[in-house]
Amino acid sequence: MQGLAGAAACGTVLASSGRAGPVAASPYRPQFFDAAEWAFLVAACDRLIPADASGPGAVALDVPRFIDRQMDTPYAHGAQWYMNGPFMAGPDNLGYQLPYAPRELYRHGIAGMNAHAATRHGRPFAALSAALQDDLLRAAERGSLVFGDVPSATFFEQLLANVMEGAFSDPIHGGNTGMGGWAMLGFPGARADFMDWVDQYGVHYPLGSVSISGERA
């Protein structure tokens, strides 16, 4: 699992303090997540990739919108997974062992995170300070929270993976708005030819990014 340390290596460092309260970059209306789930998702995305001097954060990149749209794909329905029993804990080489497709995992995981937030602090996750949100995310990553039969580490792993996908995939999928994620990395995107730059390590790529749709940064 990549985890918070791995996210930091990609420029997704958690902010150390301050109040939560990210403002959505666009008036997007979620189709899958309800209001409480959406509030959690926006807040969690903001903590996993906050805006800083390196570039825009996950909220400005519309990562929550990307994840909401992702919930209506074959991946989110588990259409490409073997989803028959028996379901039992086992070593990592046996792969995913839960009866829940990704969209169901989000339902259970978000409910679990909000329940722990309410039990510990009397408020849902999105209403907590950034520091308390970070504490809960770290606890979920360690697997020290209990979400019924859903290991919190499994939920966190999916959440972080989807946040990274939304921040750095092509904007055609709903995230990485303005190709801001690519700009942070100096990634050329869908340019037809950038082979002259492949072996030039540590050199700034000067031509900007291009999306599949032809959008240019």
SESEGU-985510 format. One record per residue (C-alpha): residue in three letters; x, y, z. Coordinates in steps of 0.001 Angstrom, whole numbers. Layout:
<sekols>
<sekol residu="ALA" px="X" py="Y" pz="Z"/>
...
</sekols>
This chain:
<sekols>
<sekol residu="MET" px="0" py="0" pz="0"/>
<sekol residu="GLN" px="1307" py="3433" pz="-850"/>
<sekol residu="GLY" px="65" py="5113" pz="2313"/>
<sekol residu="LEU" px="609" py="8689" pz="3491"/>
<sekol residu="ALA" px="4369" py="8441" pz="3268"/>
<sekol residu="GLY" px="4123" py="7322" pz="-349"/>
<sekol residu="ALA" px="1684" py="10112" pz="-1092"/>
<sekol residu="ALA" px="4137" py="12629" pz="305"/>
<sekol residu="ALA" px="6757" py="11382" pz="-2112"/>
<sekol residu="CYS" px="4424" py="12380" pz="-4944"/>
<sekol residu="GLY" px="3858" py="15838" pz="-3485"/>
<sekol residu="THR" px="704" py="14906" pz="-1559"/>
<sekol residu="VAL" px="1857" py="15938" pz="1902"/>
<sekol residu="LEU" px="-743" py="16312" pz="4617"/>
<sekol residu="ALA" px="-970" py="19821" pz="6026"/>
<sekol residu="SER" px="12" py="19954" pz="9666"/>
<sekol residu="SER" px="-2774" py="22067" pz="11177"/>
<sekol residu="GLY" px="-5674" py="24404" pz="10557"/>
<sekol residu="ARG" px="-9408" py="24111" pz="10176"/>
<sekol residu="ALA" px="-11058" py="21951" pz="7588"/>
<sekol residu="GLY" px="-13424" py="23573" pz="5158"/>
<sekol residu="PRO" px="-12352" py="23187" pz="1525"/>
<sekol residu="VAL" px="-14559" py="24937" pz="-1004"/>
<sekol residu="ALA" px="-15523" py="22927" pz="-4080"/>
<sekol residu="ALA" px="-14005" py="24328" pz="-7248"/>
<sekol residu="SER" px="-17180" py="23806" pz="-9276"/>
<sekol residu="PRO" px="-20938" py="23432" pz="-8578"/>
<sekol residu="TYR" px="-20859" py="19736" pz="-9360"/>
<sekol residu="ARG" px="-23807" py="17711" pz="-8094"/>
<sekol residu="PRO" px="-22750" py="14191" pz="-7060"/>
<sekol residu="GLN" px="-24696" py="11346" pz="-8625"/>
<sekol residu="PHE" px="-23578" py="8470" pz="-6390"/>
<sekol residu="PHE" px="-22636" py="9927" pz="-3008"/>
<sekol residu="ASP" px="-25274" py="11377" pz="-708"/>
<sekol residu="ALA" px="-24731" py="14702" pz="1081"/>
<sekol residu="ALA" px="-22945" py="13243" pz="4121"/>
<sekol residu="GLU" px="-20757" py="10983" pz="1987"/>
<sekol residu="TRP" px="-19914" py="13850" pz="-359"/>
<sekol residu="ALA" px="-18908" py="16089" pz="2563"/>
<sekol residu="PHE" px="-16566" py="13366" pz="3799"/>
<sekol residu="LEU" px="-15104" py="12797" pz="349"/>
<sekol residu="VAL" px="-14367" py="16483" pz="-268"/>
<sekol residu="ALA" px="-12781" py="16859" pz="3176"/>
<sekol residu="ALA" px="-10697" py="13683" pz="2865"/>
<sekol residu="CYS" px="-9477" py="14607" pz="-610"/>
<sekol residu="ASP" px="-8460" py="18004" pz="721"/>
<sekol residu="ARG" px="-6355" py="16385" pz="3442"/>
<sekol residu="LEU" px="-4708" py="13794" pz="1182"/>
<sekol residu="ILE" px="-3652" py="16334" pz="-1458"/>
<sekol residu="PRO" px="-3859" py="19838" pz="10"/>
<sekol residu="ALA" px="-3044" py="22899" pz="-2048"/>
<sekol residu="ASP" px="452" py="24207" pz="-1399"/>
<sekol residu="ALA" px="3336" py="25926" pz="-3143"/>
<sekol residu="SER" px="3765" py="22906" pz="-5421"/>
<sekol residu="GLY" px="362" py="23282" pz="-7033"/>
<sekol residu="PRO" px="-3407" py="22890" pz="-6632"/>
<sekol residu="GLY" px="-4957" py="20458" pz="-4189"/>
<sekol residu="ALA" px="-7353" py="17612" pz="-4854"/>
<sekol residu="VAL" px="-10461" py="19769" pz="-4464"/>
<sekol residu="ALA" px="-9297" py="22335" pz="-7027"/>
<sekol residu="LEU" px="-8385" py="19434" pz="-9327"/>
<sekol residu="ASP" px="-11987" py="18146" pz="-8991"/>
<sekol residu="VAL" px="-10869" py="14793" pz="-7624"/>
<sekol residu="PRO" px="-14175" py="14319" pz="-5732"/>
<sekol residu="ARG" px="-16017" py="14703" pz="-9050"/>
<sekol residu="PHE" px="-13683" py="12139" pz="-10637"/>
<sekol residu="ILE" px="-14407" py="9618" pz="-7876"/>
<sekol residu="ASP" px="-18158" py="10206" pz="-8023"/>
<sekol residu="ARG" px="-18162" py="9555" pz="-11780"/>
<sekol residu="GLN" px="-15903" py="6559" pz="-11246"/>
<sekol residu="MET" px="-18626" py="4970" pz="-9113"/>
<sekol residu="ASP" px="-20707" py="4422" pz="-12272"/>
<sekol residu="THR" px="-18017" py="2410" pz="-14084"/>
<sekol residu="PRO" px="-17591" py="-1377" pz="-14391"/>
<sekol residu="TYR" px="-14646" py="-1068" pz="-11984"/>
<sekol residu="ALA" px="-16818" py="411" pz="-9244"/>
<sekol residu="HIS" px="-19466" py="-2287" pz="-9705"/>
<sekol residu="GLY" px="-16821" py="-5000" pz="-9416"/>
<sekol residu="ALA" px="-17689" py="-6221" pz="-12903"/>
<sekol residu="GLN" px="-14109" py="-7230" pz="-13586"/>
<sekol residu="TRP" px="-13571" py="-8955" pz="-10238"/>
<sekol residu="TYR" px="-14343" py="-12453" pz="-9027"/>
<sekol residu="MET" px="-16992" py="-11683" pz="-6400"/>
<sekol residu="ASN" px="-18193" py="-15127" pz="-5317"/>
<sekol residu="GLY" px="-17464" py="-16639" pz="-1905"/>
<sekol residu="PRO" px="-16082" py="-17862" pz="286"/>
<sekol residu="PHE" px="-14825" py="-14564" pz="1681"/>
<sekol residu="MET" px="-12131" py="-14932" pz="4308"/>
<sekol residu="ALA" px="-9014" py="-13150" pz="5459"/>
<sekol residu="GLY" px="-5827" py="-14448" pz="3911"/>
<sekol residu="PRO" px="-2320" py="-13468" pz="2845"/>
<sekol residu="ASP" px="-1857" py="-10559" pz="447"/>
<sekol residu="ASN" px="-1023" py="-12834" pz="-2474"/>
<sekol residu="LEU" px="-4628" py="-14075" pz="-2456"/>
<sekol residu="GLY" px="-5827" py="-10587" pz="-3405"/>
<sekol residu="TYR" px="-9006" py="-8815" pz="-2397"/>
<sekol residu="GLN" px="-11153" py="-10951" pz="-88"/>
<sekol residu="LEU" px="-14233" py="-8863" pz="716"/>
<sekol residu="PRO" px="-17784" py="-9246" pz="-655"/>
<sekol residu="TYR" px="-18015" py="-5550" pz="-1531"/>
<sekol residu="ALA" px="-17439" py="-3882" pz="-4880"/>
<sekol residu="PRO" px="-15628" py="-504" pz="-4676"/>
<sekol residu="ARG" px="-18826" py="1547" pz="-4549"/>
<sekol residu="GLU" px="-20084" py="-586" pz="-1646"/>
<sekol residu="LEU" px="-16704" py="-285" pz="62"/>
<sekol residu="TYR" px="-17104" py="3495" pz="-45"/>
<sekol residu="ARG" px="-20537" py="3252" pz="1561"/>
<sekol residu="HIS" px="-19207" py="1134" pz="4445"/>
<sekol residu="GLY" px="-15934" py="3001" pz="4807"/>
<sekol residu="ILE" px="-17389" py="6504" pz="4875"/>
<sekol residu="ALA" px="-20087" py="5446" pz="7335"/>
<sekol residu="GLY" px="-17371" py="3941" pz="9514"/>
<sekol residu="MET" px="-15191" py="7048" pz="9378"/>
<sekol residu="ASN" px="-18118" py="9303" pz="10269"/>
<sekol residu="ALA" px="-19145" py="6986" pz="13102"/>
<sekol residu="HIS" px="-15647" py="7064" pz="14598"/>
<sekol residu="ALA" px="-15548" py="10852" pz="14215"/>
<sekol residu="ALA" px="-18903" py="11191" pz="16001"/>
<sekol residu="THR" px="-17911" py="8780" pz="18789"/>
<sekol residu="ARG" px="-14551" py="10391" pz="19444"/>
<sekol residu="HIS" px="-15306" py="14040" pz="18751"/>
<sekol residu="GLY" px="-19086" py="14450" pz="18571"/>
<sekol residu="ARG" px="-19120" py="15577" pz="14921"/>
<sekol residu="PRO" px="-18873" py="13987" pz="11472"/>
<sekol residu="PHE" px="-15493" py="13839" pz="9772"/>
<sekol residu="ALA" px="-16040" py="16893" pz="7551"/>
<sekol residu="ALA" px="-16794" py="19104" pz="10574"/>
<sekol residu="LEU" px="-13550" py="18277" pz="12389"/>
<sekol residu="SER" px="-10355" py="20299" pz="12374"/>
<sekol residu="ALA" px="-7725" py="19357" pz="9826"/>
<sekol residu="ALA" px="-5520" py="17922" pz="12578"/>
<sekol residu="LEU" px="-8281" py="15620" pz="13834"/>
<sekol residu="GLN" px="-9099" py="14562" pz="10275"/>
<sekol residu="ASP" px="-5439" py="13669" pz="9776"/>
<sekol residu="ASP" px="-5466" py="11585" pz="12965"/>
<sekol residu="LEU" px="-8467" py="9588" pz="11761"/>
<sekol residu="LEU" px="-6997" py="9060" pz="8290"/>
<sekol residu="ARG" px="-3735" py="7826" pz="9797"/>
<sekol residu="ALA" px="-5643" py="5484" pz="12110"/>
<sekol residu="ALA" px="-7569" py="4128" pz="9122"/>
<sekol residu="GLU" px="-4328" py="3636" pz="7206"/>
<sekol residu="ARG" px="-2829" py="1679" pz="10115"/>
<sekol residu="GLY" px="-5935" py="-514" pz="10245"/>
<sekol residu="SER" px="-6675" py="453" pz="13852"/>
<sekol residu="LEU" px="-10302" py="1474" pz="13203"/>
<sekol residu="VAL" px="-13168" py="-1029" pz="13029"/>
<sekol residu="PHE" px="-15769" py="-785" pz="10244"/>
<sekol residu="GLY" px="-17629" py="-4038" pz="10847"/>
<sekol residu="ASP" px="-16223" py="-6554" pz="8392"/>
<sekol residu="VAL" px="-14370" py="-3886" pz="6360"/>
<sekol residu="PRO" px="-10730" py="-3400" pz="7409"/>
<sekol residu="SER" px="-10122" py="325" pz="7644"/>
<sekol residu="ALA" px="-6762" py="-100" pz="5915"/>
<sekol residu="THR" px="-8520" py="-1590" pz="2884"/>
<sekol residu="PHE" px="-10865" py="1370" pz="2678"/>
<sekol residu="PHE" px="-8002" py="3834" pz="3057"/>
<sekol residu="GLU" px="-6006" py="2050" pz="363"/>
<sekol residu="GLN" px="-8874" py="2365" pz="-2111"/>
<sekol residu="LEU" px="-9540" py="5998" pz="-1183"/>
<sekol residu="LEU" px="-5901" py="7021" pz="-1603"/>
<sekol residu="ALA" px="-5554" py="5132" pz="-4892"/>
<sekol residu="ASN" px="-8666" py="6790" pz="-6333"/>
<sekol residu="VAL" px="-7543" py="10236" pz="-5141"/>
<sekol residu="MET" px="-4189" py="9760" pz="-6884"/>
<sekol residu="GLU" px="-5965" py="8579" pz="-10044"/>
<sekol residu="GLY" px="-8221" py="11615" pz="-10040"/>
<sekol residu="ALA" px="-5356" py="14033" pz="-9549"/>
<sekol residu="PHE" px="-3085" py="12618" pz="-12236"/>
<sekol residu="SER" px="-5301" py="10968" pz="-14877"/>
<sekol residu="ASP" px="-6379" py="12658" pz="-18088"/>
<sekol residu="PRO" px="-8966" py="15435" pz="-17501"/>
<sekol residu="ILE" px="-11377" py="13617" pz="-19807"/>
<sekol residu="HIS" px="-12230" py="11412" pz="-16808"/>
<sekol residu="GLY" px="-13377" py="14331" pz="-14636"/>
<sekol residu="GLY" px="-10323" py="15105" pz="-12501"/>
<sekol residu="ASN" px="-6960" py="16821" pz="-12995"/>
<sekol residu="THR" px="-8817" py="19990" pz="-13990"/>
<sekol residu="GLY" px="-6678" py="22328" pz="-16056"/>
<sekol residu="MET" px="-4048" py="19567" pz="-16044"/>
<sekol residu="GLY" px="-2808" py="21025" pz="-12767"/>
<sekol residu="GLY" px="-1669" py="17605" pz="-11554"/>
<sekol residu="TRP" px="433" py="17127" pz="-14666"/>
<sekol residu="ALA" px="1884" py="20619" pz="-14349"/>
<sekol residu="MET" px="3161" py="19723" pz="-10865"/>
<sekol residu="LEU" px="4998" py="16729" pz="-12342"/>
<sekol residu="GLY" px="6065" py="18313" pz="-15616"/>
<sekol residu="PHE" px="4204" py="15528" pz="-17430"/>
<sekol residu="PRO" px="3572" py="16092" pz="-21173"/>
<sekol residu="GLY" px="304" py="14157" pz="-21221"/>
<sekol residu="ALA" px="-984" py="12951" pz="-24577"/>
<sekol residu="ARG" px="1539" py="14731" pz="-26777"/>
<sekol residu="ALA" px="2214" py="12775" pz="-29961"/>
<sekol residu="ASP" px="5996" py="12956" pz="-29586"/>
<sekol residu="PHE" px="8162" py="13761" pz="-26582"/>
<sekol residu="MET" px="10895" py="11171" pz="-27108"/>
<sekol residu="ASP" px="13599" py="13853" pz="-27237"/>
<sekol residu="TRP" px="12925" py="14471" pz="-23547"/>
<sekol residu="VAL" px="12644" py="10914" pz="-22199"/>
<sekol residu="ASP" px="16283" py="10606" pz="-21100"/>
<sekol residu="GLN" px="16742" py="14181" pz="-19915"/>
<sekol residu="TYR" px="16394" py="13546" pz="-16194"/>
<sekol residu="GLY" px="15985" py="16561" pz="-13936"/>
<sekol residu="VAL" px="15380" py="18891" pz="-16880"/>
<sekol residu="HIS" px="12198" py="20977" pz="-16939"/>
<sekol residu="TYR" px="9876" py="19991" pz="-19795"/>
<sekol residu="PRO" px="9101" py="23338" pz="-21486"/>
<sekol residu="LEU" px="6215" py="22548" pz="-23833"/>
<sekol residu="GLY" px="3324" py="22070" pz="-21423"/>
<sekol residu="SER" px="763" py="19277" pz="-21229"/>
<sekol residu="VAL" px="-1852" py="18168" pz="-23735"/>
<sekol residu="SER" px="-4944" py="16150" pz="-22861"/>
<sekol residu="ILE" px="-6607" py="13422" pz="-24907"/>
<sekol residu="SER" px="-9278" py="15946" pz="-25912"/>
<sekol residu="GLY" px="-6635" py="18389" pz="-27202"/>
<sekol residu="GLU" px="-6771" py="20765" pz="-24222"/>
<sekol residu="ARG" px="-3407" py="22440" pz="-23642"/>
<sekol residu="ALA" px="-1960" py="23640" pz="-20376"/>
</sekols>
